[in-house]
Amino acid sequence: MKKHIVCFGDSNTHGYRAEDNRRYEEDKRWTRLLETYLGEDCLVLEEGLSGRTTCFSDPIHEGLSGLDYIYPCLMSHEPVDLLVIMLGTNDTKERFGASAACIALGMKRLAEKAMATDCWRHRKPNILIVTPKNIEEEYETSPVGATMGRGCAEKSRGLGEEYQKIAELLGCHYFDANTVVKENNKIDYMHLTEEGHRALAEALAEKIRGLQDTENSQKNRC
């Protein structure tokens, strides 16, 4: 059986393309590219939803709390070998009133619920928390500035440090997309470009291969 890698995120996992409000084709999305880079032994399962948060219920749109959906999501894809979570961009919206530290607590709740779900191959939770690319300051003057509200860029810049603390606390793996994605698109300043999708896929493939090598080494020592 192939290894099941569930990618749980928002519009940047779904593959939203800001240029025409549509979705990137399969050969452009980081999730599909990740599967190509990892090879035929891995099945990458796309679970991206535009507007999704870690745990906040949106008063304007229904069904966007990741916390509410993570259980059926994981159970529908079991056995799960690795869960990749990249969320937090939507949590910065002004209407949620959450600081970077509070958003990280939302990530903690989400990760803990995932860890407690009986979906894991060999009953061993395996989670990679990914800090999304920071929102750029120019978003405020873009078409989404009014609905996102104030302070989103500042809060998103604080997620990396806070998420790393949560990953270490829970024993999860960690990766910061800002280390490889250099800039967002120049329309809303928060969604990945085609180059961003490719850079993220390449980096995550390398990260995941490293996790697999470590796991194999540990098995060989037992």
Salt bridges, closest charged atoms under 4 A:
ASP20 OD2 - ARG17 NH2 2.92
GLU25 OE1 - ARG17 NH1 3.20
ASP27 OD1 - LYS28 NZ 3.45
GLU35 OE1 - ARG32 NH2 3.07
GLU46 OE1 - ARG23 NH2 3.89
GLU46 OE2 - ARG29 NE 2.80
GLU46 OE1 - ARG32 NH1 2.90
GLU47 OE2 - HIS77 NE2 2.80
ASP58 OD2 - ARG95 NH2 2.85
ASP81 OD1 - ARG121 NE 2.61
GLU94 OE2 - ARG150 NH2 2.86
GLU112 OE2 - LYS108 NZ 2.84
ASP118 OD1 - ARG123 NE 3.19
GLU136 OE1 - LYS186 NZ 3.17
GLU137 OE2 - ARG157 NH1 2.68
GLU161 OE2 - LYS165 NZ 3.98
GLU162 OE2 - LYS165 NZ 3.88
GLU183 OE1 - LYS186 NZ 3.50
ASP188 OD2 - HIS191 ND1 2.62
GLU195 OE1 - ARG198 NH2 2.35
GLU215 OE2 - LYS219 NZ 3.46
